[in-house]
Amino acid sequence: MKQIRKKWKSEMTGRERFVNQMHYKPVDRCFNMEFGYWDENFVQWKIFRDNGIKNNEQADYFFGFDEFRTLGGRTGMHPSFEHKVIEDREHSVIVRNSDGLYAECSKEGSSIPRYFKSSIETPDDWKKVKEEKFNIDDPIRKIDAEEYKEANPDDRDYPLAVNCGSMIGRIRDILTVEGLAYACYDYPDMVEDMIETACALVLNFLDQVLPHIQFDAASGWEDICCKNGPLVPMWLFEDVITPRYKRIGDKLHEFGIDIWYTDCDGDVRPIMPCFLEGGINCLFPFEVNSCAHPSELFDTYGKELRIMGGVDKMKLGAGRGAIDEYLKTLIPLVKRGGYIPFCDHRCPPNVPEEDYLYYLDEKERLFGI
């Protein structure tokens, strides 16, 4: 597979560039990355079809983006639930998926399933699942640190992030949004124990890997906000989740990791103080339409905050004039540092591929300094 684009001019390694940019230090040019594409893009975009590009990893290489890696361990459910088909209907199928969720899935193209029941509804359900699937002493949670280090040596030229999992997003996944909302009030002790279990599993992984590998950042995933704010009550974030973030953040700081980003869609503004207090100081991929222009949060939090993403996907689909106008608003943010621009989620297929290539060219022209 050939690269369609040459690498941007480089006087620094990608690792040096990322670290400097996240710490407001001089760089030769902006770190160049994108979050990826919908599955439909790989079928609909001729440039992908003609060049055999079938996934985001191949697309990153094809476009010559800077390499960025994350390293994680088994900090979630193990073993998963057995996937079962419960009922086969004319236009959909009812399944119990690997998270133990009962869902109706459409047979007509890709769509989000309709989740209507969780395998965990009471504290007794959680006690059983915790013992069977969240055992911290499960041998699969033991890692070979030397193998990890051999694959990611200290003299590498790309940035490497250690994955810190999820304190509440994955719990939302296995309870459903509605199930978690009820559980916060009906069984708050159960929800807190689920969060504590998630935290303990992440710390167990970090204790194994941090002494052996030099990481440049930490990553995470929550997706716990919608366009109207968080999907859980603020007291849960303030009193239960943030203390667990702090424990993880303290562990990261002990080993010199001071950049921690988490993937969270929606309007994150209500929980920003919790993120920052807990040690999460970088937002990803920062959806503009459900939140705000990234400059607004920088105005509020200054250099305490970093952002990765924040290029309004709606502008990418609105033509080249809209692309030009929006990218111009990002020039001062890139210059100030602490900001890496890319599409504020996976690029949707309504964006014409010609306009997307234009957007990449304009990013290089404006930020390839």
N, C-alpha and C positions, 0 to 999 in steps of 0.2 A: 504494500500500500504506500503510495507516494503522498507527500504533503503538498497540498495545493498552495500553501503560503509559506514563505520563508520565515524563519525565526526572526523576531524583531531584533534590531541591533542590540548587542549585549556587551557591556563592559564589566558587568557583575554576574555572578551565578544567580540562578533563580532563588536559591536559599538566601543569599545576601540581600537580594532585592526585596524579597518578602519581609524579612526581618527589619530591614531599614525602613521600608514603607510603613509598616505597622508601628514603628517607634519614632515616626516623624523625623527621620534622618534622610540625607540626600540619596537619591537613586539615579541610575543612568536612564531609566524609563519606568513607566508604570508596569507593575506585575500584570501579566496578560492571562486571564482565565475566563471561562464561562461555566455556568451551572449545568448546562445540558439542554436536552430537547425532548419533546413529547415523542412517544413511540410512533405516532402518525407521521412525524417529520421524516423518519427514515424510509417511509414508504412513499410519501407525497413529494418530497424534494428530489428533483432530478439529480442534483449534484451528489446526493447521498446514494441514490440508486445506481448511477453510472459508475461510482467508485467503490461500490460494495461496502458502504458504511452502514452498519446495522445497530450500533449502540454508541453510547456517550464516550466510552473509553476510546473507541476507534475515531470518533469525531474529534476528540481533543488532539490526538496525534495528527489527524488529517489537516486540521487548521493550525497546527504548530503552536498550540498554547503552552505556556510555562507549566512544567510538571509540578503537581502538588499531591502529596500522598497523606493518607491517614492510616493509623495502625490501631486496631482494636482487639479486644479479647471476647470471650464468651461471658458476657455480663447479663444476658437476658434469660428468657425461658429455655430450659433444656431438661428433658426432651420436649419437643413441641407436641401439640395434640395431633392425633392422626387425622388427616384430611378425609372427610367422608361426604359422599353425595347422599342427601336425605331424600330429595324429591326432584325428579326431572320433569319440568313443565314445558309448555310449547315455546315460550319466549324467554324463559329463565330457568335457573337451576338453584335449588336450595341446598346449601352445603354447611358443614361445620368445618371451619378452616383451621389452620395450624395454631392460631391464637385461641382456639376454643370458642370462636364466635359463630353464631348461626346467622347466615347471610343469604340474601337473594341476589344472584348474579345474572346480569343480562347476557343473553346469547348474541346480541346484536352489537358488536363492536365493543370498544373499551368504555367503561363507565365505572363509577364508584359503586360498589355493592351496597345494598340496603341491609345494614346490620340491625337485627331485631332482638337478639338474645345473647347473653354472655354465659359462659360456663361458671363464672364466679359472680354470685349474687348475694351471698351471705358470708359472714365470718367463718362459718364451718366449711364453705366451699373454698375460701381462700386458704384456710389451714391445710386442707388436703392438697391443693395445687402447690402451695409453697413447699411442702415436704417433698412432693414428687418432682417438681420442675424448677425450683429455685434454691436448690441445695448448694451452699457455698463450698462444700467439700466434694462436689462432683468432680471426678478426675479431669473432665474436659475443661474445667476452669483453670487448670494448671498449664502454664505456658512455658515454652522453651525460650528463655530470654536470649540465649546465645544465637539461636536460629533467627530470631527477630533482628538482632543486631547485625548479623552477617548479611541479612537482606537490606539493611538500612544503616550502613556504616557512618561513623561520625564525620568522615570527610566527604559525604555525599554533596551534590550540588543542587539539590531540590529541598524545599521545606517539607517537614514532616510533622504532622499533628497526632497527638495521642487522643483516642476517642474516649470520652467520659460518659457516653451513653445518655440516658434519659431518666430524669427523676419523676416526671409526671406524664409525658407524652405516650410512652409505651403502656402505662397504666390506663390511660384513656383508651388506647387501642384494645386492651383486653377486657375492659368493662363496658365499652361504648360510651359515647358522650352522655347519653341519657343515664346510663347506669352509674357513671362516675358522679354525675350531678346529684342523684339520689343518695349514693353511698357517702358523699361528703357530709350529709346531714343525718342519714340513718345509721351509718356505721363509720364515723370519723376515725375511730381507733384502728379499724381495718385498713382504711386508706393510708393512715400514717404508717402502719406496719408495712404496707406495700412500698411506700416511699423509702422507708428505712432499709428494707431489703434491697431495693435498687441501689441505694447509696453504698451499702456494705459490699455488694458485688463489684461495683466500680472501684472502690478503695482496695479491694482484694486484688484486682487486676493491676491497678497503679502501683501497689507495693511490689509486685513482681517485675514490672517493666521499667519503672522510672530510674532505679539505680543503675541500669545498664545501657540506656539509650539516651542520647541528647536530642530532645524534642524542641521544636521551634514554636509550637503552639499546642493548644488543646481544642478539641471539637466536641460537639454534642448535638442532640436532636430533641426537640420538644413538640413543635407544631401544636401548641396549646392555646393559640389565639385565633379569633375570627375577625371579621371586619369591625365588630363592635367591642373588641377587647377579649380578655381571657375567658376560657370555657369553664373555669373553676373559680370559686369565690376568692377574693383577695386575702381573706384570713388564712386560707390554705397556703397561698404563696408566702405570706409574711411570717406565719408562725410555724409552718411545717416544712415547706420546700426550701426556703432560703437557708435555714440552719444546715441542711444537707449540702447545699451548694457551698457553703462556707467551709465545711470539712473537706470537700474535694478541692476547693480553691486553695486552702492552706497546704494541702499535700502537693499541689502543682507548684506553688510558690517555693516550697521547700527545695524543689529541684530546679528552680530558676525559670519556670514557665509562667510568663506574665501576660500572655495573650490567650484568651479563652473565648471562642465563638460558639454559638449554638444556633441551629437551624430552627427558626420559628416563624411561621407565616402569620398573617393578620396584623392587627394593631397591637404592637408590643408596648406602647407607651405607658399603660397603667402598671405594667410589671417591670419597667426599666429600673426603678430603684431597687427592686428585689434582685434583679440580675447583677447590677453593679455591686450591691452589698455582698452578694454571694461570691463574686469574683468573675462573673461573665461580663466581659468588657468589649465584646465585638458581636455585631448582629449579622445574620446571614439568612436568607438572601435579600431580606429587607424589601418586602412588597410595598410599593409606593402607594397604590390606589387604596389599600386598606389601612394605610398608616399616614405617611407624610413624605414630603421631599426630604432626602437625607440631610440637607442643610439645616432643617428645622431641629432635628435632634442634636446635630453638632452645635447649634446655637445654644441649646439647653444644657448639654453635658460637656461641651468643650473637648479637650484632648483626653479626657477620661474614657471616652467612647471611640470605638472604631466601627466601621461598617464595610462589609463585603457584599456587593450586589447593588441594588437600588437603581438600576436602569429600567424605567417603566416599560414593561412589555407591551402595554397598550400603545405607546408611542412607536414602538418598533413595527406595529401593524398599521400605523396611520400614515405611512408615507415618509419620503425622505425629508420633506420640510419639517415634519414633526420630530424626526430623528435628530436633525441638525439643531433645532431649537432646544431640545432637551439636553443633548450632549454638551451644549455650550454652558448650561447651568452647572455642569459637573466639573468644569475646568478648575475653578478655585478650590474645589474639594480635593481633587487629585493633587494639586500643588501643595495644599496644606499638609498632606500626609494622613495616614490612618484610614485611608479609603481606597478600595479596589473596586472599580465599576464593572458590573456585568449584569445581564438580564435578571430581573428580580424574581425569577423562578425558572423552571425549564421553559425554553422558548416554545411558544405554541405554533401549530401548523398554519394558523391564519396569517402569519408573517411571511410575505413573499421571500423566497430564497435570495432573489436579486437584492432586495432591500436589506436582508440580513448581512449579505456580503458587503454591501455599502456601509452598513453600521460598523462592521469589523474594520474596514478601511479607514473610516472616520475616527474610530478609537485609536488606531495606530497613528494617524496624522495628528490628532490632538494630544495624545498622551504618550506617544513613543518618543520621549524627550531624551 
